[in-house]
Amino acid sequence: MSATPSSAGCLGSASGAPCLPPPASSDRARWPAIASLALGVFGLVTAEFLPASLLTPMAADLGVSDGAAGQAVTATALVGAVAAPTLPLLTRRFDRRTVLLVLTALLVASNVMAATADSLSLLLVARVMLGVALGGFWAMAAALAMRLVPERLFARAMAVILTGVSVATVCAAPIGAWMGDLWGWRSAFVAAGVVSLLTLAAQLLTVPALPPRDNPDLRVLGRLLTRPAVRVALLAVLLVISGHFAGFTYIRPLMEQVTQLSVGAITAVLLGYGVGGFFGNFAGGFLAERSERLAIVSGGTLIALLAATLLLAGQSPAATAVAVALWGFAFGAFPVGFQTWIVRAAPDHTEGASGLLVAAFQIAIASGAIGGGLLVDHIGALGGPAFAMVAVALGTLVTLRHGPRPQGI
């Protein structure tokens, strides 16, 4: 039986089927749906970050070493890198709303399994499930935003969605550690499960029907890689993001060995990084709405200068604290800038292009951590910012020279 508009303005049916929001229309902005995606990002990134703040009690409770427990993080990252480009292919015939809800349900299940795991193997299964949800969501996020708001508001919508990353960066680790100390590490995953349930309910109520529009396959991914704009965007991601993670992954050894800060001071400085990232996300969205090239070049230039500052004045607590906070602010320009760039480079295959972007991010994270680690081992704690300065500067130059320009420029 055909659906008819109900008095509430959503699609119902004479058979009493659940009322759904009407299909998305590109001429109206659906900010409640965008907010539900931001809540989803917060839940995913919170779950991803929790093991870092709970590693020791998790390892002790499960009877494994800290290194073995740390593989919970590795499992999520590796699976996410594989899931990002493949899930859009496997689900290309399904309504995107349905796929989103399944991914959020997988997040709920992952948190429940992690909270009740009595062995490392079960914990790893839970983290694999999280990796699937994480990779799938990030591959779809930009495409969903593009269909939920008019094109002129896309960068602003992505900035709102990515706010979830900033809030999770500020809150997840310290709150997780606090809850773990009071009620045990499992309580943090219970709280994350509650957030994911709220997310599922919000998405059920606000996200409209989104019939499949792209038809990605392996040939489409191959053709995307033949587009110069896509290749340049991925190269810029590899350089800029690897540099960022080389610098930030090893920022604690620098603060301990070079700046010689106390643990309490280090915690405060890292909180400043998170707060800086929160506001930088909005600033990046503001710039990317006008020019994604400007957003990336501005953020990259600032990070290269900050890395140089740490190399020259890392012994100063004040200089280090300011540099790290500004580093977080500058990084806020990258996610929305690169998402906007890749979507506008391939508007006909946004999910496939976003999957490639997420995979490039994951490869950059791994290469930055490895490259920065090698330098730190060979030349000391300043190796991280040295790698960052060179790699981010190169990526910024690539973007400045070959990045997207507004029409007429």
N, C-alpha and C positions, 0 to 999 in steps of 0.2 A: 504494500500500500504506500502511496507516495506521501512524502513528508509535507506538512503545511506549517506555516508560521504560527506559533503559539502567541498568546497574549503577552508572554514575557519577552518576546522578541527572539527566541531561539527556536531551533527546529525540533518539533515534536512529532507525534504520529497518533492516529486514531486508535492504535492498539495499545497506547499507554507506554510506549518505549521511552527510555530516559531522554530528557530534553538536552540537546547539545547546542553549543554556540554555533551561529551560522558560519558557513564557509568564509575563509579569509578573503578580504577585498583589499586591493592595493591602494585604494583611495582613502582609507581610514586607518588611523593608528590604534592598535589594540594594546594599550599600555598595561592593563592587568595581565595579559598573556605574557608580555615582555617581563613584567615583574616576577611571574611564576618561573620563567626561565632563569632569571637572576637568582631566585631562591634555589633552583636546581643546581646552579653553579656553586653556590655557597655549600650545599650539602655534599656535592661531589668533591670539591677541593678540601673541605673539612675532613671528610673520610680519608682522602689521600694523605693529608698532613698528619693525622693522628698518631701513626706509629712512631714518628720522629720524636714526639714528646712522651711516649709511653714505652719506648723500646726496652728499657731495663726491667720494669715490672712484668711486661709481657714475656720476656725471655725467661725470667725466674719462674713465673707461674707455669709456663709450658715446658719447662725443663730443658731449654736449649740455650745455646750461646747467643750473645748479643748479635754477632755476625749472622747467625742463622736467622734470627728474628728479623734482621734487617732486610732479608730477602722478601719480606712482605711488601716493601716499597718497590723493590726491583720487579717483582711479578706484576704489579699494577702498571708500571711504566712500560714494560715490554709488551704486555697484552694490549695496552692502550695504543701503542704505536702500530700494532698490526690491525687492531679493530677500526681505527680511524679511516683508512682507505678502503677496507673490505666491507664494512657494514652497509654503507650506501649502496654497494653492488648487490648484496644479499637481500636487502629490504626494498629494492627499488620499485616493487609493485604494490607496496603497502602504503596506506594513508600515513602521512608523517606524524599526525597526532597519535595514532596508534603506536607507532614505533617509539615516539617520545615517552609515552606512558609505560611501555614495556621496559625501556631503559631505566626509568625512574623506579619501577617495581623491582628491577634487578639491583638497584642501589639499596632499596629497603632490605631485600633478601641478603645482600652482602653484609650490611650492618648487623642484622640479626645473627647471621652465621658467625661473624667475627666476635660478637658479644658472648656467644655460647660455645665457641671453639675450645675443645679440650686437648688439642694437639696442633703441632705446627702445620701438618698436612691440611687440616680443616681450615686453619687460618689462611693458608695459601690459596685454597679454593675460593674462600670469601674474597680475597684480594684479586684473584683472577676475574671474578664476577664484577668487581668494581672497575677493573681495567676495561672490560667490555663496555660497561655503562659510560665510563669516562671518555673513551675513544669515540664511541658512537655519538655521544652528545656533542662533543666538540666538532665532529665532522658535520653535524646538522645545524649547529647553532646559528651560523651566519645565514644559511639558507632559510631557516625559520624566521629570523629577524627580517630578512628581506621581504618575506611574504606577510608579515604582520604589521608592517608600517610602510608608508610611502617611501620611495627611493631617497627623497631628499632628507628623510629622518633616519636613514639606515645607520649612519655613524653614531648618532645620538642613542639609538636603540641598543647598538652593540656596547656602548659605554655603560648603559644601565645594566645590561646582562653581565658585563665583566666586573661590575661592582661587587658581585658575589665573590670573585677572586680576592679582591682587596679586603673585604670584610673577613673572609676566611683566613687570609694571611695575618690579619691583626689578631683574630680571636682564637683560631683553632688550636695552635700549639700551647699558648698559656692556659686557656680554659681546660684543654685536655689534660695537661699536667696537673692542674689544680684538682680536677675531678678525680683523676687517678690517685692522687695522694689522699683524698678524703674517703672515697668509696671504692677504690680499686679500678684498674685499667678498663675493665669491662663496662663500667658505668659511662665512660666517654662514648663508647660505641652504641650504648643504649640511647644516649642523648642524640647522637647522630642519626639513629634509626627513627626517633621521633621527628626530627627535622625532615627526614626523607619522606615520612608519611604525610606530613603537612604539605610538602612539595607536591606529592602525588594528588592530594585533594585539590590543591590550588590549580594544578594543570588540568584536572578533570573539569573544573568549573570555568576556566578562562580560555583555554586553547581551542580554537575552532577546528572544524574539519579541514584538513590540508591534503587533498588528493595528490598522489604522486605526479610530479611535473617533469623532473629530470629523469633520464633513463641511463644512468651511468653503467659502464661495463669496462673491462680491461682495455678495450680499444679506445674508449673515451679517455681513460687516464693517460694512455699513450699519446693521444692527439693533444691533450692538454699540455703535455711536456714539450710538444713542438712549438707552442706559442711563446714567443720571446718574452712577453710580459709576465707569464707564469714562471718561466725559468729564472728571470731576473728576481722576481719576488722570492722564490725559494732560495736562491743564492744569498740574497740579502738576509733572509731569516737565518740561514746556517751560520753566517758570519756574526750578525748582531747578537743572536740569542746564545750562541756558543760562548761569545765573549762575556755576555752578562753572567751566565751561569759559572764560567770559570772564575770570574771575580767574586760573585756573591757566595758560591759554595764554600769558598775558602776564606770568607771574611772573618770568621771567628778565630782561626789561627793568627791572622794578622792582628786582630784586636788583643789577643792574649800575648803574643810574642813580640810584636812591634810597638803597639800602643800601650800594652801592659795594663789593660783594664781588668777590674774585678768581674766576677760572674754577674753580680747585680747590675753593674754598669753595662755589660754586654747585653743583658736582657733589655735594658732600657733603650739602648741604641737600636737593637733589632725591632723593638716596638716602634721606634721612630721611623724605621724603614717601612714598616707596615702602614703606619699612618700616612707617610709620604706617598706610598703607592695608592692609598685610597683616594687622595685628592688628585694625584697624577692621572688616575684613570679618567676622571672627569675632564681634566685639562687636555688629555690626549684625545678624548672624544670631541671636545670643542675644536681642536685643531684639525682632526681628521675629517670633521664635517665640512671643513673648508678645503683641506688638501691633506690626503693621507701621506703624501711625500713630505710635506712640511712637518707633520707630526713625527714621523720616523727620523727625519734628519735632525729635528730639534732634540728629541730624546737621545739619539745616538751621539750627537755632538756633546751634550751635557755629560753623558756617562763617560765618554773618552776623557773629557777634562777632569772629571771626578776621579777616574782611575789614575790619571797623572798626579792629581793632588795627593792621593794616598801613597803613591810611590815617593813623592818628594817630602810630604809632611805627615806621614802615617804615625810618627812618634807623638804627635800632638793629639791629646784626647778631644779637644774642641774641634779641630779640623776633621778628625775621623768621624765624630758624631754627626757633624753637619754634612760631610760628604756622603755618609751612608744614608741619612734621611733623604737627601736630595737625589741619591741614586734610586731609591724607591719611587720618588716622584717622577723621575725621568723614565723609569721602566714602564710606568703606566701608559705611555704613548704607544708602546709596541703592539700589545695584543689587538687593540682596536684599529691601529694603523695598518697592520699586516692583514687583518681580517677584511678590512675595507678594500685594500689593494687587491687581494686575491679574488674577492667576489666581483669586483669591477673588471678584473682581467678576464674572468670567465663567467659572465652573467647567465650564460645558457647552461652551464654545468656547475652550479654553485656547490653542491654537495661533494662532487668528485674533487673539485679544486680545494675545498675546505679540508677534505681528507688528506690530500697531499700536503697541505699546509701544516696540519697537526702532526703528520709523520715527520716533516722537516723539523718542527719544533722538538719532537722527541729525540731525533738524531742529533740536533744541535745541543740539547741538554746533556746527552751522553758524551758527545765529543768535547764539550766545554769542561765537563767534570773531569774527564780523562786528561785532556791537554793541560788544564790548570793544575791538576794533581801532579803531573810529571814535572812541571816547572816548580811547584812548591817543594817537591822532594829534592830537586837539584839546586835551586837557588834560594829556597826559603819562602816564608809566608808572603813576600812581595811578588812571588811568581803569579799569583792569581790576578791582581790588578794589572800586571804587565801583559799577560795574555789578553785581558779584557780591553786594555787600551788599544792594542794593535788590531784585534779582531773587530771590535765595535767601530773603530775608525774606518777600517776597510769597508765594512758593511754600510756605513753611513755614506762613504764616497760613492759606492755602487748605487745607492738609492738616490743620491743627489744628481748623479750623472744620468741614470737610466730609469729612475722611478717615474710613476705616473704624474702627469702635469694637467692642470685644469685646461679645458678646451680654450684654444686661442693663444696659449702660451708656448 
